Each structure stands twice: as structure tokens, then as C-alpha cells.
Amino acid sequence: MSRQSNIKWRIQDERELAQVARDFNRKLDRLVQDNPKLAYIYPKFYNDKTKQLESELTIDTIKSLIYSRTDYNRMINMLKRFLEEGAEEIVDAPGNEYGSKVTKWQLNEQRKRRDIVNKLRSGRYDRIKELEMATGEGDLGYTLGERFGMGLASRLSLNPTNAFTPSQSQTDIHFKFASLLKQSSVNYFKEKDKQLKETVIREIKRNFNAADVADVIDAIEKMDNELFVLKFEVHGDGMEMFYPPERGTEEYWAYVSELKRYWLNDLAIPSTDVVTSMMLNM
């Protein structure tokens, strides 16, 4: 996922980050040297470049998780807590059925990040569920929440997540931590929105004749990402409208017609406090 970081890196930030990373790696190296049989339990981080879990924490790996000043402060404080006495103590992973272990530091940090992720998911769900559903012909008279009911959170991948589950292996625990670190970023949903928009544009180009939908593609490309997501969710059928039947058929032209009616017109998205809040905070 391409990054849209809005943090302005200062010289003191770079220095502090480098020092904390060195201190973190030094302590981790000492632990592994003193207890090589426990190396698989000690903290690991996912490296986007190597696509592997690694014990050494690189500056690039840290920066890949920082999109804002809030992210920076959280990351620095998290790494500093590992340097505290006793943070390296090995404990049982909560409720684990296979005897998986975790450091006391990772146990606490994984729970902290779970709480942040669940708060972000809950806030996004509460905003989206009130949106009025619509097609190219206009509003349908009910909200997303009313249409999908209890399944809306699952549909939007906004159900609460757990820090630990009974069936996690040691590797599963490390991957879960990596996932929570990424999803707890302030800009996580903004990045997801950008990715969704890019995917939709790609699929329209792939599945329709270019000349038939050139104006639709142009409109979506120029659309603010947040507004795009609003309109995408309000239609309610996910990606279905971007996968037409065989080109040239009557059904195909029906899909083209709906794309044009829906994306080229100013869909009446209610200007409610809920929607305004969503537009300002996504």
C-alpha cells in the first residue's frame, strides 16, 4: 500500500528514532545471545522490503509504520518501554492452547494496539452505517446499517479484533502484532480508501471498453478519495458493478448506463453531522 505520510521529519526526530532503534536492537541482541533457545519468542517485526519477520528493527521498518506525529510518538514510546527492566520477561500467551509464549512487553503492547484498532473501527462503522443507500436513480430510502444489519461491520471488515486467540502459533503472534501496528496508524483508513479507489479504476479499465466509460474513469480519478468511498459504499454492492457481462450485450450496456448515471451525477449524499464528521476525519 502506497503511503501518504503527513509527518514532517525534523532532525531531532531522526536522531531520536535512530538512538531508540539502536537501544532496542542492543537489548534484543543481548537477550538472544544469553537465551538462544528463546529467540523465536522475542519480538519480531515485519519488513516490507524482505517480506519477512525479522528480529533487527530497521529505521525503514519503523518509518513504514509512521504516518503522523501521533504515530511517531506512539512508536517511540512503545520502543522505549521495551528498554525497561522486566519488559523482556517471558509469559504465556493469553488463553493459548499450544503453549505459545510472548514477552511481557509484547503482551502489553499488542493489547494497546488492539484497543486503538478497535476504537478506529468502531468510529468508522458508526459513521458509515448512517449513510443513505442509493443507485443511479436516486436514494433507496434506507441506510447502509438498515440494509446490512448486523452484517455491516463484517462486510466492511470493521468487526472488533482480538490481540490473542487460542490457536496462535509463535509466528501467528508476531504476524498479528505486525498487523495491529499497521492498522493502528492514524492514516490507515485513508490509505485503504486510496487503495480502493485505485483498484476500482483498474477494474473499470480492465472490464469495460475504454471509450464506453472514459468519462466515468475521469470523474473518479478527479474525485476526492473520501467522497469516492462515500459513493462507493452508498451503492451497496461492493465491486459487483465493475464486473459487467459480456461486452456488447444488452446487460453490458445496462452496466455502462448505471455507471454513468451514478458516478457522473452529483449523488445526493445527505449533509448530516455524521457524514460531515466522516469527511473531516477519514
DRENDO-1510 file (C-alpha; in Angstrom, 1 decimal, always signed):
<recs>
REC; n; res; u; v; w
REC; 1; MET; +0.0; +0.0; +0.0 .
REC; 2; SER; +1.4; +3.4; -1.0 .
REC; 3; ARG; +2.0; +5.8; +1.8 .
REC; 4; GLN; +0.6; +9.3; +2.3 .
REC; 5; SER; +2.6; +10.4; +5.3 .
REC; 6; ASN; +1.9; +13.9; +6.6 .
REC; 7; ILE; +4.6; +14.0; +9.2 .
REC; 8; LYS; +7.4; +16.5; +8.7 .
REC; 9; TRP; +10.6; +14.8; +9.8 .
REC; 10; ARG; +12.8; +17.0; +11.9 .
REC; 11; ILE; +16.5; +16.5; +12.6 .
REC; 12; GLN; +15.7; +15.7; +16.2 .
REC; 13; ASP; +13.2; +13.1; +15.1 .
REC; 14; GLU; +15.7; +11.3; +13.0 .
REC; 15; ARG; +18.2; +11.3; +15.8 .
REC; 16; GLU; +15.8; +10.2; +18.4 .
REC; 17; LEU; +14.5; +7.4; +16.2 .
REC; 18; ALA; +18.0; +6.2; +15.4 .
REC; 19; GLN; +19.0; +6.2; +19.1 .
REC; 20; VAL; +15.9; +4.3; +20.2 .
REC; 21; ALA; +16.3; +1.8; +17.4 .
REC; 22; ARG; +19.9; +1.2; +18.4 .
REC; 23; ASP; +19.0; +0.7; +22.1 .
REC; 24; PHE; +16.1; -1.6; +21.2 .
REC; 25; ASN; +18.3; -3.8; +19.0 .
REC; 26; ARG; +21.1; -3.9; +21.5 .
REC; 27; LYS; +18.9; -5.2; +24.2 .
REC; 28; LEU; +17.3; -7.7; +21.8 .
REC; 29; ASP; +20.7; -8.9; +20.7 .
REC; 30; ARG; +21.8; -9.4; +24.3 .
REC; 31; LEU; +18.7; -11.4; +25.1 .
REC; 32; VAL; +19.2; -13.7; +22.1 .
REC; 33; GLN; +22.8; -14.2; +22.9 .
REC; 34; ASP; +22.0; -15.1; +26.5 .
REC; 35; ASN; +19.0; -17.2; +25.7 .
REC; 36; PRO; +19.3; -18.5; +22.1 .
REC; 37; LYS; +16.6; -21.1; +22.6 .
REC; 38; LEU; +14.1; -18.3; +23.3 .
REC; 39; ALA; +15.0; -16.3; +20.2 .
REC; 40; TYR; +11.7; -17.4; +18.4 .
REC; 41; ILE; +9.7; -15.8; +21.2 .
REC; 42; TYR; +11.4; -12.4; +21.4 .
REC; 43; PRO; +9.9; -9.5; +19.4 .
REC; 44; LYS; +10.0; -9.6; +15.6 .
REC; 45; PHE; +8.9; -7.0; +13.1 .
REC; 46; TYR; +7.6; -7.4; +9.5 .
REC; 47; ASN; +10.0; -6.0; +6.9 .
REC; 48; ASP; +8.1; -4.8; +3.8 .
REC; 49; LYS; +11.2; -5.0; +1.7 .
REC; 50; THR; +12.2; -8.6; +2.6 .
REC; 51; LYS; +8.6; -9.7; +3.3 .
REC; 52; GLN; +9.9; -11.5; +6.3 .
REC; 53; LEU; +9.6; -11.3; +10.1 .
REC; 54; GLU; +13.0; -10.0; +11.4 .
REC; 55; SER; +14.5; -9.5; +14.9 .
REC; 56; GLU; +16.5; -6.5; +13.9 .
REC; 57; LEU; +14.4; -3.4; +13.9 .
REC; 58; THR; +15.4; -1.2; +11.0 .
REC; 59; ILE; +14.8; +2.5; +10.5 .
REC; 60; ASP; +12.9; +1.8; +7.3 .
REC; 61; THR; +10.6; -0.6; +9.1 .
REC; 62; ILE; +9.8; +1.9; +11.8 .
REC; 63; LYS; +9.2; +4.7; +9.3 .
REC; 64; SER; +6.8; +2.5; +7.3 .
REC; 65; LEU; +4.5; +2.5; +10.3 .
REC; 66; ILE; +4.6; +6.2; +10.9 .
REC; 67; TYR; +2.2; +8.5; +9.0 .
REC; 68; SER; +1.6; +11.2; +11.6 .
REC; 69; ARG; +3.1; +12.9; +14.7 .
REC; 70; THR; +0.7; +10.7; +16.8 .
REC; 71; ASP; +2.1; +7.6; +15.1 .
REC; 72; TYR; +5.6; +8.8; +15.8 .
REC; 73; ASN; +5.0; +9.4; +19.5 .
REC; 74; ARG; +3.3; +6.1; +19.9 .
REC; 75; MET; +6.1; +4.2; +18.2 .
REC; 76; ILE; +8.9; +6.0; +20.2 .
REC; 77; ASN; +7.2; +5.4; +23.5 .
REC; 78; MET; +6.4; +1.8; +22.6 .
REC; 79; LEU; +10.1; +1.0; +21.8 .
REC; 80; LYS; +11.3; +2.8; +24.9 .
REC; 81; ARG; +9.1; +0.6; +27.1 .
REC; 82; PHE; +11.0; -2.4; +25.8 .
REC; 83; LEU; +14.1; -1.0; +27.5 .
REC; 84; GLU; +12.5; -1.0; +30.9 .
REC; 85; GLU; +13.6; -3.7; +33.4 .
REC; 86; GLY; +11.5; -6.8; +33.2 .
REC; 87; ALA; +9.9; -6.0; +29.8 .
REC; 88; GLU; +11.7; -9.0; +28.4 .
REC; 89; GLU; +10.1; -11.4; +30.8 .
REC; 90; ILE; +8.5; -14.4; +29.1 .
REC; 91; VAL; +4.9; -15.2; +29.9 .
REC; 92; ASP; +2.2; -17.4; +28.5 .
REC; 93; ALA; +0.2; -16.1; +25.6 .
REC; 94; PRO; -3.4; -15.5; +27.0 .
REC; 95; GLY; -5.6; -18.5; +26.6 .
REC; 96; ASN; -3.3; -20.2; +24.1 .
REC; 97; GLU; -4.0; -23.9; +23.5 .
REC; 98; TYR; -0.5; -24.7; +22.2 .
REC; 99; GLY; +1.7; -23.2; +24.9 .
REC; 100; SER; +2.8; -20.2; +22.8 .
REC; 101; LYS; +4.8; -17.6; +24.7 .
REC; 102; VAL; +5.3; -13.9; +24.5 .
REC; 103; THR; +7.4; -11.2; +26.3 .
REC; 104; LYS; +5.6; -9.2; +28.8 .
REC; 105; TRP; +6.4; -6.1; +26.7 .
REC; 106; GLN; +4.7; -7.6; +23.6 .
REC; 107; LEU; +1.7; -8.8; +25.6 .
REC; 108; ASN; +1.0; -5.3; +26.8 .
REC; 109; GLU; +1.8; -3.5; +23.5 .
REC; 110; GLN; -0.3; -5.9; +21.5 .
REC; 111; ARG; -3.3; -5.2; +23.7 .
REC; 112; LYS; -2.7; -1.5; +23.5 .
REC; 113; ARG; -2.7; -1.6; +19.7 .
REC; 114; ARG; -5.8; -3.8; +19.6 .
REC; 115; ASP; -7.6; -1.2; +21.6 .
REC; 116; ILE; -6.6; +1.6; +19.2 .
REC; 117; VAL; -7.6; -0.5; +16.2 .
REC; 118; ASN; -11.0; -1.4; +17.7 .
REC; 119; LYS; -11.7; +2.3; +18.5 .
REC; 120; LEU; -10.8; +3.3; +14.9 .
REC; 121; ARG; -13.0; +0.6; +13.5 .
REC; 122; SER; -15.9; +1.4; +15.8 .
REC; 123; GLY; -15.8; +5.1; +14.9 .
REC; 124; ARG; -15.7; +4.4; +11.2 .
REC; 125; TYR; -18.6; +1.9; +11.5 .
REC; 126; ASP; -20.8; +4.4; +13.4 .
REC; 127; ARG; -20.3; +7.0; +10.7 .
REC; 128; ILE; -20.8; +4.7; +7.6 .
REC; 129; LYS; -23.9; +2.9; +8.9 .
REC; 130; GLU; -26.0; +6.1; +8.8 .
REC; 131; LEU; -25.4; +6.8; +5.1 .
REC; 132; GLU; -28.5; +6.6; +2.9 .
REC; 133; MET; -28.2; +3.9; +0.2 .
REC; 134; ALA; -28.7; +4.9; -3.5 .
REC; 135; THR; -28.4; +3.9; -7.1 .
REC; 136; GLY; -28.1; +5.9; -10.2 .
REC; 137; GLU; -31.9; +6.6; -10.0 .
REC; 138; GLY; -31.6; +8.1; -6.5 .
REC; 139; ASP; -32.0; +7.3; -2.8 .
REC; 140; LEU; -33.4; +4.0; -1.8 .
REC; 141; GLY; -34.9; +5.1; +1.4 .
REC; 142; TYR; -32.8; +3.2; +3.9 .
REC; 143; THR; -29.3; +3.4; +5.4 .
REC; 144; LEU; -26.4; +1.1; +5.0 .
REC; 145; GLY; -26.9; -0.1; +8.5 .
REC; 146; GLU; -30.6; -0.9; +7.9 .
REC; 147; ARG; -29.7; -2.7; +4.6 .
REC; 148; PHE; -27.0; -5.0; +6.0 .
REC; 149; GLY; -28.0; -5.1; +9.7 .
REC; 150; MET; -25.5; -6.8; +12.0 .
REC; 151; GLY; -23.5; -8.0; +9.0 .
REC; 152; LEU; -22.4; -4.5; +8.0 .
REC; 153; ALA; -19.3; -4.5; +10.2 .
REC; 154; SER; -18.2; -7.8; +8.8 .
REC; 155; ARG; -18.8; -6.5; +5.2 .
REC; 156; LEU; -16.6; -3.5; +5.9 .
REC; 157; SER; -14.0; -5.5; +7.9 .
REC; 158; LEU; -14.8; -3.4; +10.9 .
REC; 159; ASN; -15.6; -6.1; +13.5 .
REC; 160; PRO; -13.6; -5.9; +16.7 .
REC; 161; THR; -10.4; -7.8; +16.6 .
REC; 162; ASN; -8.5; -9.7; +19.3 .
REC; 163; ALA; -4.9; -9.3; +20.4 .
REC; 164; PHE; -4.5; -13.0; +21.1 .
REC; 165; THR; -6.5; -16.2; +20.1 .
REC; 166; PRO; -6.3; -19.7; +21.5 .
REC; 167; SER; -4.9; -21.2; +18.3 .
REC; 168; GLN; -2.0; -18.8; +17.6 .
REC; 169; SER; +1.5; -20.2; +17.0 .
REC; 170; GLN; +4.5; -18.1; +17.8 .
REC; 171; THR; +4.7; -17.0; +14.2 .
REC; 172; ASP; +1.0; -16.1; +14.3 .
REC; 173; ILE; +1.5; -13.9; +17.3 .
REC; 174; HIS; +4.3; -12.0; +15.6 .
REC; 175; PHE; +2.2; -11.5; +12.4 .
REC; 176; LYS; -0.7; -10.4; +14.5 .
REC; 177; PHE; +1.4; -7.8; +16.2 .
REC; 178; ALA; +2.7; -6.5; +12.8 .
REC; 179; SER; -0.9; -6.3; +11.6 .
REC; 180; LEU; -2.0; -4.3; +14.6 .
REC; 181; LEU; +0.9; -1.9; +14.3 .
REC; 182; LYS; -0.1; -1.1; +10.8 .
REC; 183; GLN; -3.9; -0.9; +11.4 .
REC; 184; SER; -3.5; +1.4; +14.4 .
REC; 185; SER; -1.9; +4.1; +12.3 .
REC; 186; VAL; -3.9; +7.4; +12.2 .
REC; 187; ASN; -3.9; +7.3; +8.4 .
REC; 188; TYR; -4.7; +3.6; +8.0 .
REC; 189; PHE; -8.2; +4.1; +6.6 .
REC; 190; LYS; -7.1; +7.0; +4.4 .
REC; 191; GLU; -4.6; +4.6; +2.8 .
REC; 192; LYS; -7.2; +1.9; +2.4 .
REC; 193; ASP; -9.5; +4.4; +0.7 .
REC; 194; LYS; -6.8; +5.4; -1.7 .
REC; 195; GLN; -6.1; +1.8; -2.5 .
REC; 196; LEU; -9.8; +1.0; -3.1 .
REC; 197; LYS; -10.1; +3.9; -5.5 .
REC; 198; GLU; -7.0; +2.7; -7.4 .
REC; 199; THR; -8.5; -0.8; -7.5 .
REC; 200; VAL; -11.8; +0.4; -8.8 .
REC; 201; ILE; -10.2; +2.4; -11.6 .
REC; 202; ARG; -8.1; -0.5; -12.6 .
REC; 203; GLU; -11.0; -2.9; -12.8 .
REC; 204; ILE; -13.2; -0.5; -14.8 .
REC; 205; LYS; -10.3; -0.1; -17.3 .
REC; 206; ARG; -9.9; -3.9; -17.4 .
REC; 207; ASN; -13.6; -4.9; -17.8 .
REC; 208; PHE; -15.1; -2.2; -20.0 .
REC; 209; ASN; -14.3; -0.8; -23.4 .
REC; 210; ALA; -12.2; +2.3; -22.7 .
REC; 211; ALA; -14.3; +4.6; -25.0 .
REC; 212; ASP; -17.6; +3.5; -23.3 .
REC; 213; VAL; -16.5; +4.6; -19.8 .
REC; 214; ALA; -13.8; +7.2; -20.3 .
REC; 215; ASP; -15.9; +9.9; -18.7 .
REC; 216; VAL; -16.6; +7.7; -15.7 .
REC; 217; ILE; -12.9; +7.0; -15.2 .
REC; 218; ASP; -12.1; +10.7; -15.5 .
REC; 219; ALA; -14.7; +11.6; -12.9 .
REC; 220; ILE; -13.5; +9.0; -10.4 .
REC; 221; GLU; -9.8; +9.9; -10.9 .
REC; 222; LYS; -10.6; +13.6; -10.1 .
REC; 223; MET; -12.8; +12.7; -7.1 .
REC; 224; ASP; -11.6; +13.3; -3.6 .
REC; 225; ASN; -10.8; +9.9; -2.0 .
REC; 226; GLU; -13.2; +10.4; +0.9 .
REC; 227; LEU; -16.1; +11.3; -1.4 .
REC; 228; PHE; -15.3; +8.4; -3.6 .
REC; 229; VAL; -15.6; +6.0; -0.6 .
REC; 230; LEU; -18.9; +7.5; +0.4 .
REC; 231; LYS; -20.3; +7.0; -3.0 .
REC; 232; PHE; -18.8; +3.5; -3.3 .
REC; 233; GLU; -20.4; +2.4; +0.0 .
REC; 234; VAL; -23.7; +4.1; -0.6 .
REC; 235; HIS; -24.3; +2.0; -3.8 .
REC; 236; GLY; -24.0; -1.1; -1.5 .
REC; 237; ASP; -22.9; -3.8; -4.0 .
REC; 238; GLY; -19.2; -3.7; -3.4 .
REC; 239; MET; -17.2; -4.4; -6.6 .
REC; 240; GLU; -20.1; -6.0; -8.5 .
REC; 241; MET; -21.0; -3.0; -10.6 .
REC; 242; PHE; -17.4; -3.0; -12.1 .
REC; 243; TYR; -17.7; -6.6; -13.5 .
REC; 244; PRO; -20.2; -6.4; -16.4 .
REC; 245; PRO; -21.5; -9.3; -18.5 .
REC; 246; GLU; -20.0; -9.9; -22.0 .
REC; 247; ARG; -19.2; -6.7; -23.8 .
REC; 248; GLY; -21.7; -5.6; -26.4 .
REC; 249; THR; -24.7; -7.3; -24.8 .
REC; 250; GLU; -27.8; -5.6; -23.6 .
REC; 251; GLU; -26.7; -6.4; -20.0 .
REC; 252; TYR; -23.3; -4.9; -20.6 .
REC; 253; TRP; -24.9; -1.6; -21.8 .
REC; 254; ALA; -27.1; -1.6; -18.7 .
REC; 255; TYR; -23.9; -1.7; -16.5 .
REC; 256; VAL; -22.4; +1.2; -18.6 .
REC; 257; SER; -25.6; +3.2; -18.2 .
REC; 258; GLU; -25.7; +2.7; -14.4 .
REC; 259; LEU; -22.0; +3.7; -14.1 .
REC; 260; LYS; -22.7; +6.9; -15.9 .
REC; 261; ARG; -25.9; +7.7; -14.0 .
REC; 262; TYR; -24.3; +7.1; -10.7 .
REC; 263; TRP; -20.8; +8.4; -11.0 .
REC; 264; LEU; -21.3; +11.4; -13.3 .
REC; 265; ASN; -24.2; +12.9; -11.3 .
REC; 266; ASP; -24.0; +14.7; -8.0 .
REC; 267; LEU; -25.5; +12.0; -5.9 .
REC; 268; ALA; -27.5; +13.5; -3.0 .
REC; 269; ILE; -25.5; +12.3; -0.1 .
REC; 270; PRO; -27.2; +13.7; +3.0 .
REC; 271; SER; -25.3; +16.6; +4.6 .
REC; 272; THR; -25.7; +15.2; +8.1 .
REC; 273; ASP; -23.4; +15.7; +11.1 .
REC; 274; VAL; -22.5; +12.1; +10.7 .
REC; 275; VAL; -21.4; +12.5; +7.1 .
REC; 276; THR; -19.6; +15.8; +7.8 .
REC; 277; SER; -17.7; +14.1; +10.6 .
REC; 278; MET; -16.7; +11.3; +8.4 .
REC; 279; MET; -15.5; +13.6; +5.7 .
REC; 280; LEU; -13.3; +15.5; +8.2 .
REC; 281; ASN; -11.9; +12.5; +10.0 .
REC; 282; MET; -11.3; +9.8; +7.4 .
</recs>
